[in-house]
Amino acid sequence: MSPDQIIQFHYLEKAGFIWSFLEDVWMKSYEELCVYKRTHDHFMIPTGKERLSLNNWLFSRRKKFKEGKLA
């Protein structure tokens, strides 16, 4: 990388730029699921606007697991 690119790279990092967006989304969903489990003692997320993204994420994980596609 050129010196200018290195400066731009560091500027983006200091500004909070997320290089691995999908990994960050996955970790946030995983952490939200862990909090839900600790609070409610189960993984049966109710449907509705409030937990829609978590519910969709969990459904997708379960589906991939059943299909043998979960790493």
N, CA, C and O of each residue as an XYZ file, in Angstrom:
284
protein
N       0.848     -1.183      0.000
C       0.000      0.000      0.000
C       0.891      1.243      0.000
O       1.973      1.265      0.587
N       0.406      2.244     -0.662
C       1.139      3.504     -0.698
C       0.961      4.236      0.631
O       0.031      3.931      1.378
N       1.833      5.194      0.937
C       1.668      5.961      2.188
C       0.298      6.634      2.295
O      -0.276      6.696      3.383
N      -0.229      7.137      1.180
C      -1.561      7.755      1.200
C      -2.644      6.737      1.526
O      -3.575      7.034      2.274
N      -2.522      5.534      0.967
C      -3.508      4.489      1.236
C      -3.458      4.048      2.697
O      -4.497      3.769      3.295
N      -2.270      3.984      3.270
C      -2.122      3.621      4.681
C      -2.798      4.662      5.567
O      -3.477      4.311      6.532
N      -2.616      5.926      5.246
C      -3.257      7.008      6.010
C      -4.774      6.897      5.894
O      -5.485      7.047      6.887
N      -5.269      6.636      4.691
C      -6.713      6.494      4.479
C      -7.250      5.276      5.232
O      -8.337      5.328      5.807
N      -6.489      4.184      5.226
C      -6.864      2.969      5.942
C      -7.026      3.265      7.435
O      -8.035      2.896      8.038
N      -6.045      3.921      8.021
C      -6.099      4.246      9.448
C      -7.230      5.224      9.762
O      -7.870      5.119     10.808
N      -7.473      6.167      8.864
C      -8.567      7.119      9.060
C      -9.907      6.386      9.115
O     -10.735      6.667      9.981
N     -10.116      5.451      8.197
C     -11.362      4.685      8.173
C     -11.524      3.848      9.446
O     -12.617      3.785     10.010
N     -10.452      3.214      9.896
C     -10.525      2.423     11.120
C     -10.876      3.288     12.324
O     -11.711      2.902     13.142
N     -10.243      4.458     12.439
C     -10.531      5.363     13.564
C     -11.966      5.876     13.507
O     -12.562      6.180     14.540
N     -12.519      5.972     12.297
C     -13.894      6.445     12.132
C     -14.903      5.339     12.407
O     -16.110      5.577     12.369
N     -14.409      4.106     12.689
C     -15.307      3.009     13.016
C     -15.745      2.174     11.831
O     -16.726      1.436     11.924
N     -15.030      2.277     10.710
C     -15.378      1.499      9.528
C     -15.253      0.010      9.832
O     -14.262     -0.424     10.419
N     -16.256     -0.775      9.434
C     -16.264     -2.211      9.673
C     -15.823     -2.912      8.395
O     -16.521     -2.869      7.382
N     -14.662     -3.554      8.447
C     -14.118     -4.220      7.267
C     -14.846     -5.524      6.990
O     -15.067     -5.871      5.830
N     -15.216     -6.239      8.017
C     -15.886     -7.526      7.835
C     -17.341     -7.400      8.272
O     -17.727     -7.914      9.322
N     -18.138     -6.720      7.470
C     -19.519     -6.393      7.811
C     -20.346     -7.630      8.155
O     -21.049     -7.641      9.166
N     -20.270     -8.666      7.327
C     -21.082     -9.856      7.574
C     -20.691    -10.550      8.867
O     -21.551    -11.044      9.596
N     -19.404    -10.589      9.152
C     -18.946    -11.186     10.407
C     -19.455    -10.378     11.591
O     -19.840    -10.949     12.611
N     -19.460     -9.062     11.468
C     -19.952     -8.195     12.534
C     -21.448     -8.407     12.772
O     -21.892     -8.475     13.917
N     -22.214     -8.510     11.700
C     -23.656     -8.762     11.815
C     -23.890    -10.109     12.483
O     -24.763    -10.230     13.342
N     -23.116    -11.126     12.096
C     -23.258    -12.459     12.673
C     -22.991    -12.415     14.172
O     -23.757    -12.977     14.954
N     -21.913    -11.754     14.578
C     -21.556    -11.691     16.006
C     -22.609    -10.926     16.809
O     -22.946    -11.327     17.923
N     -23.123     -9.845     16.261
C     -24.160     -9.087     16.970
C     -25.422     -9.927     17.157
O     -26.049     -9.891     18.215
N     -25.789    -10.683     16.122
C     -26.963    -11.550     16.230
C     -26.716    -12.662     17.237
O     -27.598    -12.992     18.030
N     -25.534    -13.233     17.209
C     -25.178    -14.287     18.157
C     -25.235    -13.765     19.597
O     -25.777    -14.427     20.482
N     -24.682    -12.591     19.819
C     -24.702    -11.995     21.159
C     -26.131    -11.686     21.602
O     -26.478    -11.887     22.766
N     -26.956    -11.199     20.679
C     -28.356    -10.922     21.003
C     -29.085    -12.214     21.380
O     -29.901    -12.225     22.302
N     -28.787    -13.297     20.665
C     -29.389    -14.588     20.974
C     -28.952    -15.078     22.356
O     -29.767    -15.615     23.106
N     -27.687    -14.901     22.694
C     -27.189    -15.303     24.017
C     -27.891    -14.526     25.130
O     -28.246    -15.099     26.160
N     -28.091    -13.238     24.926
C     -28.792    -12.420     25.916
C     -30.233    -12.895     26.047
O     -30.760    -13.001     27.154
N     -30.866    -13.180     24.919
C     -32.245    -13.666     24.948
C     -32.329    -14.970     25.734
O     -33.231    -15.147     26.553
N     -31.397    -15.878     25.487
C     -31.386    -17.179     26.177
C     -31.200    -16.995     27.685
O     -31.887    -17.637     28.480
N     -30.279    -16.126     28.072
C     -30.063    -15.878     29.509
C     -31.303    -15.274     30.164
O     -31.613    -15.579     31.315
N     -31.997    -14.433     29.442
C     -33.174    -13.748     29.977
C     -34.395    -14.659     30.045
O     -35.123    -14.655     31.038
N     -34.617    -15.440     28.987
C     -35.852    -16.230     28.867
C     -35.660    -17.740     29.056
O     -36.635    -18.485     29.162
N     -34.419    -18.177     29.097
C     -34.068    -19.589     29.298
C     -34.578    -20.513     28.177
O     -34.838    -21.693     28.414
N     -34.719    -19.975     26.971
C     -35.079    -20.783     25.809
C     -34.715    -20.021     24.538
O     -34.358    -18.844     24.583
N     -34.812    -20.712     23.407
C     -34.482    -20.108     22.111
C     -35.702    -19.921     21.226
O     -35.552    -19.685     20.027
N     -36.885    -20.018     21.769
C     -38.103    -19.874     20.976
C     -38.468    -18.390     20.890
O     -39.257    -17.883     21.686
N     -37.880    -17.712     19.912
C     -38.055    -16.272     19.748
C     -39.453    -15.997     19.187
O     -39.805    -16.529     18.134
N     -40.252    -15.176     19.873
C     -41.587    -14.871     19.337
C     -41.488    -14.049     18.052
O     -40.573    -13.244     17.877
N     -42.440    -14.270     17.171
C     -42.465    -13.488     15.936
C     -43.007    -12.097     16.245
O     -43.738    -11.903     17.216
N     -42.648    -11.161     15.427
C     -43.092     -9.780     15.605
C     -41.975     -8.823     15.228
O     -40.825     -9.231     15.068
N     -42.312     -7.574     15.091
C     -41.364     -6.556     14.658
C     -40.165     -6.434     15.601
O     -39.035     -6.229     15.158
N     -40.421     -6.560     16.886
C     -39.387     -6.316     17.887
C     -38.172     -7.243     17.726
O     -37.034     -6.816     17.923
N     -38.412     -8.483     17.375
C     -37.334     -9.477     17.271
C     -37.222    -10.063     15.865
O     -36.701    -11.165     15.697
N     -37.698     -9.350     14.870
C     -37.740     -9.874     13.511
C     -36.358    -10.253     12.986
O     -36.186    -11.345     12.444
N     -35.377     -9.377     13.135
C     -34.058     -9.682     12.581
C     -33.418    -10.869     13.296
O     -32.779    -11.704     12.656
N     -33.583    -10.954     14.619
C     -33.040    -12.089     15.360
C     -33.748    -13.374     14.960
O     -33.106    -14.409     14.783
N     -35.048    -13.314     14.818
C     -35.823    -14.476     14.413
C     -35.397    -14.962     13.025
O     -35.241    -16.164     12.808
N     -35.210    -14.041     12.098
C     -34.769    -14.395     10.748
C     -33.373    -15.001     10.769
O     -33.108    -15.977     10.067
N     -32.483    -14.430     11.569
C     -31.117    -14.938     11.681
C     -31.119    -16.357     12.233
O     -30.429    -17.232     11.710
N     -31.889    -16.584     13.284
C     -31.954    -17.904     13.902
C     -32.582    -18.923     12.948
O     -32.110    -20.056     12.855
N     -33.636    -18.529     12.244
C     -34.269    -19.415     11.255
C     -33.259    -19.831     10.190
O     -33.195    -20.998      9.804
N     -32.477    -18.873      9.722
C     -31.472    -19.150      8.704
C     -30.406    -20.113      9.223
O     -29.978    -21.007      8.493
N     -29.975    -19.944     10.465
C     -28.974    -20.860     11.060
C     -29.551    -22.275     11.169
O     -28.877    -23.252     10.842
N     -30.787    -22.376     11.625
C     -31.424    -23.697     11.760
C     -31.571    -24.379     10.402
O     -31.335    -25.581     10.274
N     -31.959    -23.613      9.403
C     -32.135    -24.161      8.062
C     -30.804    -24.668      7.515
O     -30.734    -25.775      6.981
N     -29.753    -23.867      7.645
C     -28.434    -24.287      7.170
C     -27.944    -25.524      7.918
O     -27.302    -26.391      7.325
N     -28.237    -25.611      9.201
C     -27.847    -26.783      9.979
C     -28.537    -28.043      9.463
O     -27.903    -29.083      9.284
N     -29.841    -27.935      9.226
C     -30.605    -29.080      8.710
C     -30.128    -29.508      7.333
O     -30.181    -30.690      6.994
N     -29.661    -28.549      6.534
C     -29.181    -28.854      5.191
C     -27.723    -29.309      5.187
O     -27.182    -29.667      4.140
N     -27.093    -29.296      6.353
C     -25.690    -29.682      6.452
C     -24.743    -28.646      5.902
O     -23.616    -28.971      5.526
N     -25.185    -27.388      5.849
C     -24.381    -26.302      5.283
C     -23.819    -25.359      6.333
O     -23.219    -24.341      5.990
N     -24.005    -25.681      7.599
C     -23.511    -24.806      8.650
C     -22.077    -25.209      8.991
O     -21.812    -26.341      9.395
N     -21.169    -24.263      8.818
C     -19.749    -24.565      9.092
C     -19.508    -24.736     10.568
O     -18.378    -24.992     10.983
